[in-house]
Amino acid sequence: MLGILPLGGFGVKVIGTLQNSSGASLEWLKQMMRTRAFSPRFCEAMEGVSLETRQILHVFVSLGLPIREVRLTGGYTRMDLWNQWPADIFNKRVVTLEIPEASLLGAAVLAACGMGAFTSVRQAARQMVRTKKTCAPDPQRAAEYAKIYAKFLTIRKASAEGGVFAKLST
């Protein structure tokens, strides 16, 4: 399915800012997620979120924290298409979990530790968190997304310098 969708969301651009996203403005995205309707707007939104996340991952790498893989959580991980997009955009292996709800799984890990079933959170997590599926980046798509990411950074920088994000958040 992913191979038939053009990179760059059919030319539609969504440059969001995760820290200032509004639930109301994302209703259209929620609806498309529920119906799995892959419109140009949906594709660009998926790419936009992944491009922004790649920028966040870059911060970790620049601080000397290597990233070998990215674990995706949440209900949307049931969609193979969503899992491949980040793999290609991050140029990293992405992994989904058997229990995709991170909050629920984290609470279970802590509860197991609190009950004394494990001696540490690390031990509990190693025993309780199980991976389900791994998506490797497609080299050709990753190379194309590297070009798109460079454009994304240029737009983000210009928007930040021009005060666009500050104006949107007021």
C-alpha positions as CSV (number, residue, x, y, z in Angstrom):
1,M,0.0,0.0,0.0
2,L,2.7,2.5,1.0
3,G,4.5,2.0,-2.3
4,I,1.6,3.4,-4.3
5,L,1.3,6.6,-2.3
6,P,3.6,9.4,-3.4
7,L,6.0,10.9,-1.0
8,G,5.3,14.4,0.2
9,G,1.6,14.0,0.7
10,F,0.6,14.8,-2.9
11,G,2.1,18.2,-2.5
12,V,-0.2,19.2,0.4
13,K,1.8,20.6,3.3
14,V,1.1,20.3,7.0
15,I,3.7,21.8,9.2
16,G,2.4,21.4,12.7
17,T,3.9,22.0,16.1
18,L,3.2,19.1,18.5
19,Q,3.6,21.2,21.6
20,N,0.9,23.6,20.4
21,S,-1.5,21.2,18.6
22,S,-5.1,21.6,19.4
23,G,-7.4,18.6,19.7
24,A,-10.3,20.5,18.0
25,S,-8.1,21.2,14.9
26,L,-7.2,17.5,14.6
27,E,-10.8,16.2,14.4
28,W,-10.4,15.6,10.7
29,L,-7.3,13.5,11.4
30,K,-9.1,11.4,14.0
31,Q,-12.0,10.8,11.6
32,M,-9.6,9.7,8.9
33,M,-7.9,7.4,11.4
34,R,-11.2,5.8,12.3
35,T,-12.3,5.3,8.7
36,R,-8.8,4.6,7.3
37,A,-9.5,7.0,4.5
38,F,-6.1,7.9,2.9
39,S,-6.7,11.3,1.5
40,P,-3.9,13.7,0.5
41,R,-4.5,15.6,3.8
42,F,-4.2,12.4,5.8
43,C,-0.9,11.4,4.1
44,E,0.6,14.8,4.7
45,A,-0.5,14.9,8.3
46,M,1.1,11.5,8.9
47,E,4.3,12.6,7.2
48,G,4.3,16.0,9.1
49,V,4.0,14.3,12.5
50,S,6.8,11.9,11.5
51,L,9.0,14.7,10.2
52,E,8.5,16.6,13.4
53,T,9.3,13.5,15.5
54,R,12.5,13.1,13.4
55,Q,13.5,16.6,14.5
56,I,13.0,15.6,18.1
57,L,15.0,12.4,17.7
58,H,17.8,14.5,16.2
59,V,18.0,16.4,19.5
60,F,18.6,13.1,21.4
61,V,21.3,12.1,18.9
62,S,23.0,15.5,19.2
63,L,23.1,14.9,22.9
64,G,25.0,11.7,22.4
65,L,22.1,9.4,22.9
66,P,22.2,6.8,20.1
67,I,18.9,5.6,18.7
68,R,19.0,2.1,17.3
69,E,15.2,1.7,17.0
70,V,12.0,3.6,17.7
71,R,9.1,1.9,19.5
72,L,5.7,3.0,18.4
73,T,2.8,2.9,20.7
74,G,-0.9,3.6,20.6
75,G,-3.9,2.3,18.7
76,Y,-2.7,3.6,15.4
77,T,0.1,1.1,15.4
78,R,-2.4,-1.5,14.2
79,M,-2.1,0.2,10.8
80,D,0.9,-1.2,9.0
81,L,1.0,1.9,6.8
82,W,1.5,4.2,9.8
83,N,4.4,2.0,11.0
84,Q,6.3,2.1,7.7
85,W,6.1,5.9,7.4
86,P,8.2,6.6,10.4
87,A,10.7,3.9,9.5
88,D,11.3,5.6,6.2
89,I,11.2,9.1,7.5
90,F,13.5,8.4,10.5
91,N,15.6,6.0,8.5
92,K,15.4,3.8,11.6
93,R,13.9,0.5,12.4
94,V,10.5,0.9,14.1
95,V,9.0,-1.7,16.4
96,T,5.4,-2.1,17.6
97,L,4.4,-3.8,20.8
98,E,2.1,-6.7,21.6
99,I,0.3,-4.4,24.0
100,P,0.3,-1.1,22.1
101,E,-1.2,1.1,24.9
102,A,1.9,2.5,26.6
103,S,0.1,4.0,29.6
104,L,-1.6,0.8,30.4
105,L,1.6,-1.3,30.0
106,G,3.6,1.2,32.0
107,A,1.1,1.1,34.9
108,A,1.2,-2.7,34.8
109,V,5.0,-2.7,35.0
110,L,4.9,-0.4,38.0
111,A,2.2,-2.4,39.7
112,A,4.1,-5.6,39.2
113,C,7.1,-4.0,40.8
114,G,5.0,-2.6,43.7
115,M,3.6,-6.0,44.4
116,G,7.1,-7.5,44.6
117,A,6.8,-9.6,41.4
118,F,10.1,-8.0,40.1
119,T,13.1,-6.5,41.9
120,S,13.3,-3.5,39.5
121,V,11.3,-1.6,36.9
122,R,14.0,-2.6,34.3
123,Q,13.5,-6.3,35.1
124,A,9.7,-6.0,34.9
125,A,9.9,-4.1,31.6
126,R,12.2,-6.7,30.1
127,Q,9.8,-9.5,31.1
128,M,6.5,-7.7,30.4
129,V,7.1,-5.6,27.3
130,R,7.1,-7.7,24.2
131,T,7.6,-6.6,20.6
132,K,5.1,-7.5,17.9
133,K,6.3,-6.3,14.5
134,T,9.4,-4.6,13.1
135,C,9.5,-2.3,10.1
136,A,12.8,-1.6,8.5
137,P,13.3,1.6,6.5
138,D,13.1,1.2,2.7
139,P,16.5,2.7,1.5
140,Q,15.0,4.4,-1.6
141,R,12.1,6.0,0.3
142,A,14.5,7.0,3.2
143,A,16.7,8.8,0.7
144,E,13.8,10.7,-0.7
145,Y,12.5,11.5,2.8
146,A,16.0,12.9,3.6
147,K,15.4,15.5,0.9
148,I,11.9,16.2,2.1
149,Y,13.2,16.5,5.7
150,A,15.8,19.1,4.6
151,K,12.9,21.2,3.1
152,F,10.9,20.7,6.3
153,L,13.8,22.1,8.4
154,T,14.1,25.1,6.1
155,I,10.4,25.8,6.4
156,R,10.5,25.3,10.2
157,K,13.4,27.7,10.5
158,A,11.9,30.3,8.3
159,S,8.6,30.0,10.2
160,A,10.3,30.3,13.6
161,E,12.4,33.3,12.6
162,G,9.3,35.0,11.1
163,G,7.4,34.5,14.4
164,V,4.7,32.3,12.7
165,F,4.6,29.7,15.5
166,A,4.5,32.4,18.2
167,K,1.5,34.0,16.4
168,L,-0.3,30.7,16.0
169,S,0.0,29.8,19.7
170,T,-1.7,33.0,21.0
